[in-house]
């Protein structure tokens, strides 16, 4: 009888442990969506540093649930730090927009051999599932060799076109395409001025 009781106890413990296991996390990335290709060029650009608000600077996706209220989605996560996702996405968009493969990401303030540097300060990165993704970013494009620069602000709200967090990531990617276009325009302007 004690053998049967021990076996039942062990089975109950295993069932309890299995019941406590949490569902797996899902990971999302931002992606380049710019399909406009600029004429081929030999421009070189370093993207970075990128800063993001502390409230969203975490692996979990932070969503707006109401006025002045957010929620951490424990199982819905960014695949890498958000500032890295943003820098990578902008860099990939600039490759197409400027027609050059010479686009790099760098977290440091100084860049070695790049003719231009694009620094980005994200001030707002709002996620509202099923509704929209909002981006508000200040940026500066600088030509290090003569310290000429252009500054700007990109504010955009993209509607979510598909349900779930995949749709939210896609909407943020579209917002970053707009930011990338503004930065590309500033780089072209500085480049024309240098000629």
NUBAGU-251367 format. One line per 3 residues: their letters; for each residue x, z, y of N, C-alpha, C. Coordinates in steps of 0.2 Angstrom, whole numbers, plus 5000, padded with zeros to 4 digits. Last residue first. Layout:
N
A = X:Z:Y:X:Z:Y:X:Z:Y | ...
//
This chain:
195
XXX = 5146:4739:5348:5149:4732:5347:5151:4730:5354 | 5140:4751:5349:5147:4751:5348:5150:4744:5348 | 5126:4748:5350:5130:4751:5356:5137:4750:5355
XXX = 5124:4745:5336:5123:4740:5341:5127:4742:5348 | 5125:4758:5331:5130:4753:5329:5130:4747:5334 | 5115:4765:5337:5122:4767:5339:5127:4762:5337
XXX = 5104:4758:5331:5105:4758:5338:5112:4760:5340 | 5106:4761:5317:5107:4754:5320:5108:4753:5327 | 5104:4774:5318:5110:4772:5316:5111:4765:5318
XXX = 5090:4774:5321:5095:4778:5326:5102:4775:5324 | 5085:4768:5310:5084:4765:5316:5089:4768:5321 | 5088:4778:5300:5091:4771:5300:5090:4767:5306
XXX = 5079:4788:5304:5087:4789:5304:5090:4782:5304 | 5067:4782:5302:5069:4784:5309:5076:4785:5310 | 5067:4780:5288:5067:4775:5293:5069:4776:5300
XXX = 5068:4794:5284:5073:4789:5282:5073:4783:5287 | 5055:4798:5287:5061:4801:5290:5067:4797:5290 | 5048:4790:5279:5047:4789:5286:5053:4792:5290
XXX = 5052:4795:5267:5053:4788:5268:5053:4786:5276 | 5047:4807:5267:5054:4807:5268:5056:4799:5269 | 5034:4804:5264:5035:4807:5271:5043:4807:5272
XXX = 5035:4800:5251:5033:4795:5256:5034:4798:5263 | 5038:4812:5245:5043:4806:5245:5041:4801:5250 | 5027:4819:5247:5033:4821:5250:5038:4816:5250
XXX = 5019:4811:5238:5017:4811:5245:5023:4814:5249 | 5025:4814:5226:5025:4807:5228:5023:4807:5236 | 5022:4828:5225:5029:4826:5225:5030:4819:5228
XXX = 5008:4827:5223:5011:4831:5229:5019:4829:5230 | 5007:4821:5211:5005:4817:5217:5007:4821:5224 | 5013:4831:5203:5016:4824:5203:5014:4820:5210
XXX = 5003:4841:5204:5010:4841:5208:5014:4835:5208 | 4986:4834:5206:4992:4838:5203:4998:4838:5207 | 4980:4817:5208:4980:4824:5208:4986:4827:5205
XXX = 4986:4806:5221:4984:4807:5214:4984:4815:5213 | 4988:4805:5235:4984:4800:5232:4983:4801:5224 | 4988:4815:5248:4990:4815:5241:4985:4810:5238
XXX = 4994:4809:5265:4988:4811:5260:4991:4811:5253 | 5007:4815:5275:5005:4810:5270:4999:4813:5265 | 5012:4818:5290:5007:4821:5285:5005:4815:5281
XXX = 5026:4820:5300:5022:4816:5297:5018:4820:5292 | 5038:4819:5312:5033:4823:5310:5028:4818:5307 | 5054:4819:5317:5050:4815:5313:5044:4820:5311
XXX = 5064:4818:5331:5060:4822:5327:5055:4818:5323 | 5082:4815:5336:5075:4814:5335:5071:4819:5331 | 5097:4809:5344:5093:4814:5341:5085:4812:5340
XXX = 5112:4801:5342:5105:4800:5344:5101:4806:5340 | 5129:4801:5349:5124:4803:5345:5117:4801:5347 | 5147:4800:5349:5140:4797:5352:5135:4799:5347
XXX = 5160:4803:5346:5155:4809:5347:5148:4806:5350 | 5168:4794:5341:5168:4795:5349:5162:4800:5351 | 5169:4797:5327:5175:4795:5331:5175:4795:5338
XXX = 5156:4801:5323:5161:4806:5324:5167:4803:5328 | 5141:4798:5328:5146:4794:5326:5153:4798:5328 | 5126:4806:5322:5132:4806:5326:5137:4801:5323
XXX = 5109:4810:5322:5114:4805:5319:5120:4805:5324 | 5099:4823:5319:5104:4820:5323:5108:4816:5319 | 5082:4829:5318:5088:4826:5315:5093:4824:5320
XXX = 5069:4839:5313:5073:4837:5318:5079:4834:5315 | 5053:4837:5304:5061:4838:5304:5064:4835:5310 | 5040:4841:5295:5042:4841:5302:5049:4842:5302
XXX = 5028:4835:5284:5035:4836:5285:5036:4836:5293 | 5016:4838:5271:5017:4838:5278:5025:4839:5279 | 5004:4832:5260:5011:4834:5261:5013:4833:5268
XXX = 4987:4835:5255:4992:4832:5259:4999:4835:5258 | 4977:4837:5243:4976:4835:5250:4982:4832:5254 | 4981:4841:5231:4975:4838:5231:4973:4835:5238
XXX = 4990:4855:5238:4988:4851:5232:4982:4848:5233 | 5000:4855:5251:4993:4857:5250:4990:4852:5244 | 5015:4860:5258:5012:4857:5252:5005:4859:5251
XXX = 5026:4857:5271:5020:4860:5268:5017:4856:5263 | 5039:4860:5279:5038:4857:5272:5032:4859:5269 | 5047:4861:5294:5040:4862:5290:5040:4857:5284
XXX = 5059:4858:5298:5056:4864:5301:5050:4866:5297 | 5074:4853:5292:5067:4853:5291:5064:4859:5294 | 5087:4845:5300:5084:4852:5300:5077:4851:5299
XXX = 5100:4835:5296:5093:4836:5296:5091:4843:5295 | 5112:4823:5301:5111:4830:5299:5103:4831:5300 | 5122:4810:5297:5115:4811:5298:5114:4819:5296
XXX = 5136:4801:5303:5133:4807:5299:5126:4809:5302 | 5146:4787:5301:5140:4790:5304:5138:4796:5300 | 5157:4783:5295:5157:4781:5302:5151:4784:5305
XXX = 5166:4793:5284:5160:4790:5285:5160:4789:5293 | 5177:4800:5279:5178:4793:5281:5172:4790:5283 | 5173:4815:5279:5179:4812:5279:5180:4805:5282
XXX = 5163:4826:5289:5163:4821:5284:5170:4817:5285 | 5158:4843:5292:5163:4837:5293:5163:4832:5287 | 5148:4851:5286:5147:4848:5293:5152:4842:5294
XXX = 5143:4849:5269:5148:4851:5274:5146:4848:5281 | 5136:4842:5260:5133:4848:5263:5137:4851:5269 | 5133:4825:5258:5138:4830:5259:5135:4837:5262
XXX = 5131:4810:5251:5128:4816:5253:5133:4821:5253 | 5133:4793:5257:5135:4799:5253:5131:4805:5255 | 5133:4776:5256:5129:4781:5258:5131:4787:5254
XXX = 5137:4762:5254:5142:4767:5256:5138:4773:5260 | 5129:4751:5251:5130:4756:5246:5134:4762:5248 | 5118:4744:5262:5125:4746:5261:5125:4752:5255
XXX = 5106:4742:5269:5109:4736:5266:5117:4738:5264 | 5098:4751:5276:5104:4749:5279:5108:4743:5276 | 5088:4753:5266:5086:4751:5273:5092:4749:5277
XXX = 5095:4756:5254:5090:4750:5255:5089:4748:5262 | 5102:4768:5258:5105:4762:5254:5101:4756:5255 | 5092:4776:5263:5096:4773:5268:5100:4767:5264
XXX = 5086:4781:5251:5082:4776:5255:5086:4773:5260 | 5096:4789:5246:5094:4783:5242:5090:4778:5247 | 5097:4798:5257:5103:4794:5255:5101:4788:5251
XXX = 5084:4804:5255:5086:4801:5261:5092:4796:5260 | 5086:4810:5242:5081:4805:5243:5082:4801:5250 | 5097:4819:5244:5098:4813:5239:5092:4808:5241
XXX = 5091:4828:5254:5097:4824:5255:5098:4818:5251 | 5080:4833:5246:5079:4829:5252:5085:4825:5254 | 5087:4839:5235:5082:4834:5234:5081:4830:5240
XXX = 5094:4849:5242:5098:4843:5239:5093:4838:5237 | 5084:4857:5247:5088:4853:5252:5092:4848:5249 | 5079:4861:5235:5075:4857:5239:5079:4853:5244
XXX = 5089:4861:5220:5087:4864:5227:5084:4859:5231 | 5080:4853:5207:5086:4855:5210:5084:4858:5217 | 5066:4851:5203:5072:4851:5198:5079:4853:5200
XXX = 5054:4863:5208:5059:4858:5210:5064:4857:5205 | 5040:4868:5197:5047:4869:5201:5050:4863:5203 | 5027:4877:5192:5028:4871:5195:5035:4871:5199
XXX = 5026:4890:5188:5027:4885:5183:5029:4878:5185 | 5024:4897:5200:5029:4899:5195:5031:4894:5190 | 5021:4894:5215:5018:4891:5209:5024:4892:5204
XXX = 5017:4905:5228:5022:4902:5223:5019:4900:5217 | 5007:4902:5242:5007:4904:5235:5013:4901:5231 | 5002:4907:5259:5005:4902:5254:5005:4906:5247
XXX = 4994:4907:5274:4994:4910:5267:4997:4905:5263 | 4989:4903:5286:4994:4908:5286:4995:4911:5279 | 4974:4897:5279:4978:4898:5286:4983:4904:5285
XXX = 4978:4893:5262:4974:4894:5268:4978:4895:5274 | 4988:4889:5254:4982:4891:5251:4976:4892:5256 | 5002:4879:5251:4997:4882:5256:4991:4883:5253
XXX = 5015:4882:5239:5009:4878:5242:5005:4882:5247 | 5030:4879:5233:5027:4884:5238:5021:4880:5241 | 5038:4878:5218:5034:4874:5223:5030:4879:5227
XXX = 5053:4887:5215:5046:4886:5214:5043:4882:5220 | 5066:4888:5220:5064:4883:5214:5057:4882:5214 | 5067:4888:5238:5067:4892:5231:5065:4887:5226
XXX = 5063:4887:5252:5070:4887:5249:5070:4891:5243 | 5052:4890:5259:5051:4885:5254:5058:4884:5250 | 5055:4900:5268:5049:4901:5264:5049:4896:5258
XXX = 5066:4895:5275:5067:4900:5270:5061:4901:5265 | 5066:4877:5278:5064:4884:5280:5065:4889:5274 | 5082:4869:5276:5075:4869:5275:5073:4876:5276
XXX = 5095:4857:5281:5092:4864:5280:5085:4864:5279 | 5108:4847:5276:5101:4847:5277:5099:4855:5276 | 5123:4841:5284:5119:4846:5280:5112:4845:5281
XXX = 5119:4824:5278:5120:4832:5277:5124:4835:5283 | 5125:4809:5273:5119:4813:5274:5120:4820:5273 | 5136:4798:5280:5136:4804:5276:5129:4808:5278
XXX = 5138:4780:5279:5134:4786:5282:5135:4792:5277 | 5144:4765:5284:5145:4771:5280:5142:4777:5283 | 5141:4747:5284:5140:4754:5287:5142:4759:5282
XXX = 5142:4734:5281:5147:4739:5279:5147:4745:5282 | 5127:4726:5275:5131:4729:5280:5137:4733:5277 | 5113:4715:5272:5119:4718:5270:5124:4720:5276
XXX = 5098:4719:5280:5103:4714:5279:5109:4718:5277 | 5087:4731:5271:5090:4728:5277:5095:4723:5275 | 5072:4731:5262:5079:4730:5262:5082:4727:5268
XXX = 5059:4741:5258:5062:4737:5264:5069:4737:5263 | 5056:4751:5250:5057:4745:5247:5060:4740:5252 | 5057:4768:5248:5058:4763:5253:5060:4756:5249
XXX = 5057:4779:5240:5051:4774:5239:5052:4768:5244 | 5066:4790:5231:5066:4785:5236:5061:4780:5235 | 5058:4806:5226:5061:4799:5225:5061:4795:5231
XXX = 5060:4823:5220:5058:4818:5226:5061:4811:5224 | 5054:4830:5205:5059:4827:5209:5056:4823:5215 | 5049:4844:5195:5048:4838:5199:5054:4836:5203
XXX = 5045:4852:5180:5050:4851:5185:5048:4844:5189 | 5036:4865:5173:5036:4858:5174:5041:4857:5180 | 5038:4878:5160:5038:4876:5167:5039:4868:5167
XXX = 5028:4882:5146:5034:4880:5149:5033:4878:5156 | 5019:4898:5146:5019:4891:5145:5025:4888:5148 | 5026:4913:5138:5023:4909:5144:5023:4902:5143
XXX = 5021:4924:5125:5026:4918:5127:5022:4914:5133 | 5012:4932:5120:5015:4934:5127:5020:4928:5129 | 5009:4927:5108:5004:4927:5113:5007:4929:5120
XXX = 5021:4930:5101:5019:4923:5102:5014:4923:5108 | 5020:4944:5101:5026:4941:5104:5024:4934:5106 | 5008:4946:5093:5009:4948:5100:5014:4945:5104
XXX = 5013:4940:5081:5007:4937:5085:5007:4939:5092 | 5023:4949:5078:5025:4942:5079:5019:4939:5083 | 5015:4961:5076:5020:4961:5081:5022:4954:5083
XXX = 5007:4957:5065:5004:4959:5072:5009:4959:5077 | 5017:4956:5055:5013:4950:5057:5010:4951:5064 | 5021:4969:5054:5026:4964:5056:5022:4958:5059
XXX = 5009:4975:5050:5012:4977:5056:5017:4972:5059 | 5008:4968:5037:5003:4967:5042:5005:4969:5049 | 5019:4974:5031:5019:4967:5032:5014:4965:5037
XXX = 5016:4987:5031:5022:4985:5034:5022:4978:5036 | 5005:4987:5022:5004:4989:5029:5010:4987:5034 | 5011:4982:5011:5005:4978:5014:5005:4980:5021
XXX = 5019:4994:5008:5022:4987:5009:5017:4982:5012 | 5010:5004:5006:5014:5004:5012:5017:4997:5013 | 5004:5000:4994:5000:5000:5000:5004:5000:5006
//
